[in-house]
Amino acid sequence: MKPLSDEPTRIEIDGHHLQCHHCSKEQFHRCRLRRQTASASGMRVDWHEAVAHAFICAHCGFLHEFLTH
């Protein structure tokens, strides 16, 4: 997972500033994650890939993930 931003910044999502769920700080590093999920289709397993936006708290390292639609 490579950060998209070297400098931590404040993040706004739907008009609200993101605040760390663990330490309540507001500075984050941005990165993008790829998630693979499996679903059963009859006797087969189908793999799907989803992209998530991740924000890592610059203070404590807590990871916040948001799936893209």
C-alpha positions as CSV (number, residue, x, y, z in Angstrom):
1,M,0.0,0.0,0.0
2,K,1.7,3.1,-1.2
3,P,0.5,6.5,0.1
4,L,-0.9,8.9,-2.6
5,S,0.1,11.8,-0.4
6,D,3.3,12.3,1.6
7,E,2.0,15.2,3.6
8,P,-1.0,14.5,5.9
9,T,-4.1,16.6,5.2
10,R,-7.6,17.1,6.4
11,I,-10.2,15.0,4.6
12,E,-13.7,16.1,3.7
13,I,-16.3,13.5,2.9
14,D,-19.9,14.5,2.0
15,G,-19.3,17.9,3.6
16,H,-17.9,16.5,6.9
17,H,-14.3,16.5,8.0
18,L,-13.0,13.0,8.8
19,Q,-12.0,12.6,12.4
20,C,-10.0,9.5,13.5
21,H,-12.2,7.0,15.3
22,H,-9.4,6.1,17.6
23,C,-7.6,9.3,18.6
24,S,-10.0,12.1,17.2
25,K,-7.2,13.8,15.2
26,E,-7.9,15.2,11.7
27,Q,-4.7,14.7,9.7
28,F,-4.5,11.7,7.3
29,H,-2.4,10.2,4.6
30,R,-4.3,9.0,1.5
31,C,-3.9,5.8,-0.3
32,R,-5.9,3.4,-2.5
33,L,-6.6,-0.2,-1.7
34,R,-7.7,-3.1,-3.9
35,R,-10.0,-5.6,-2.4
36,Q,-10.8,-9.0,-3.8
37,T,-14.1,-10.6,-2.7
38,A,-15.5,-13.9,-3.7
39,S,-19.1,-14.9,-4.4
40,A,-20.5,-18.3,-5.1
41,S,-22.2,-18.9,-8.4
42,G,-23.5,-22.4,-8.5
43,M,-20.4,-24.6,-8.1
44,R,-18.0,-21.9,-9.1
45,V,-16.4,-19.1,-7.0
46,D,-16.4,-15.8,-8.8
47,W,-13.8,-13.2,-7.8
48,H,-14.6,-9.5,-7.9
49,E,-12.2,-6.6,-7.4
50,A,-13.2,-3.4,-5.6
51,V,-11.3,-0.2,-5.1
52,A,-11.3,1.5,-1.7
53,H,-10.0,4.8,-0.6
54,A,-8.0,4.6,2.5
55,F,-7.1,7.3,5.0
56,I,-4.4,6.5,7.5
57,C,-4.3,8.7,10.6
58,A,-1.1,10.6,10.8
59,H,-1.1,10.5,14.6
60,C,-2.0,6.9,15.5
61,G,-2.0,5.0,12.2
62,F,-5.7,3.9,12.4
63,L,-6.9,2.9,8.9
64,H,-10.2,4.3,7.7
65,E,-11.6,2.7,4.4
66,F,-14.3,3.9,2.1
67,L,-15.5,1.7,-0.9
68,T,-16.0,3.5,-4.2
69,H,-19.3,3.0,-6.0
